[in-house]
């Protein structure tokens, strides 16, 4: 290879390598920013839950505080009444005792007077019977006896009243009122303290909410910024690769893990004249695709490629020039399989291509001898390496429609499901107290079920996670759909739209501008021509043959200009219509990308994050053999009162959660890279209320 080609090839390789390294570095930064945002969103959701709990507690404490204030007000009045009643009862007791004593003194006097009157009456009865004085004495004795009797009754009543008044327990009521008031004051102090604490909790949780949401917004902005840089680098690599490296790329198959497709553009002929297979001057005789391990791409050169062709000890992919400008070469790897005439595809070390290994591909172009002689350059062409690709087996995601969560009801469970529930409970007991109990009480609250395609050849566990419904998902700067850049970025989509439509729109816009100028010039010229014809037709004098010829020429020119103007106007109208159509189409396509709705679960959650969820934040499903068929496997998981969401927070009764399932490979460590885990279809899964 001459020095110019060597320097050019080295510059291309270095440019692509630096862009690739930068892209990988930015991808790592994107992942770091993504996890930072995820944890920030988790803190925000936890703060939302704490604020909601604090708000509920505040409402409860407010009601308790209001009731305590009412009860305390009643007791204040009761204590005042009891105090006043005690004072009045004491005064009444004293007054009644004095009254009873006075009544007794009066009664004693009346009784003595009655005795004296009885003596007088007896004397008159013996000495002066039936006299007028006797009759007066008799009447007086009768009256005084009645008065004495009434006095005795009154005295007895006064004594009883004094006794009953003394028996009134006003002091006891007062003591009880004081004790109750003291207790109520203590209750009021407690409720007031609880109310103040609840109020302070709301203030604290609101402040914490504002702080974590501010942090979340900063993390969202950081992720968006690094994402823009990442996509810009991807676009720069893609453009550089397209212009300088045949647009070489590799696409792995989602259906067949042992298959990939190599795409590249053909080398352009310096003497283009139609299709390459019909062009006798097309310089390339053959293309070869060579698979190289990623750790050896730095040392792989055209000399290595030529040695492989010369020795023939590796299976290379031969590509004949085709009639199109782009080659799409499917490659099937028959790993540990011999399929007739199709040998196993090997890498540059003559080793079979394996799952989980990082590879790159090179494209080698063999120029024709005639082309080499005419250019006096006998070097063949070797591309720069493609980006790294890895053959893996993609696990199947759980279909969202099959995921169901219902309340746990032992009566509705089949015997096998009941046994699975007991086994799950015993596993919990082993983890907590170190031993199982076959008589343990199964206290699960919900049951989760789903179905998968039966594949006994794969070692897979299904991790069930519960994502909380975020109350403020719509407030986030980035929605879940806008964060799908890890799968399909908006920038490449916008770039594709721009590449496809902008040149056409720009061409039409320029052509429309030119046509408008032409139409204006033709209309001016036609107007002047019409004026000349009008002036010629108004002449009264005889016209000469020269004037007749001139008039004919003007008439012919008029018809020609009119026809040209009509055709140009028709073409211009069609172009304007096409321009408006394409502009509207671009706006619609751009708007369809820009329109975003809040998708489930309302915060950033994807496969890389699901793979990092802690073990105590998911439940491993168990296979329900009774409901498993030859094609479909049934799975069941039991949710208990100690279950947590994906952030590690305890599930809250009454809140909604989105159940998701991570299909996770449990293959041996040396084969872990052979598989790609899968997350269930969240957009097709329904929330459940815990």
Order of alpha helices (4+ residues) and beta strands (2+ residues): alpha-alpha-alpha-beta-beta-beta-alpha-beta-beta-beta-alpha-beta-beta-beta-beta-alpha-beta-beta-alpha-alpha-alpha-alpha-beta-beta-beta-beta-beta-beta-beta
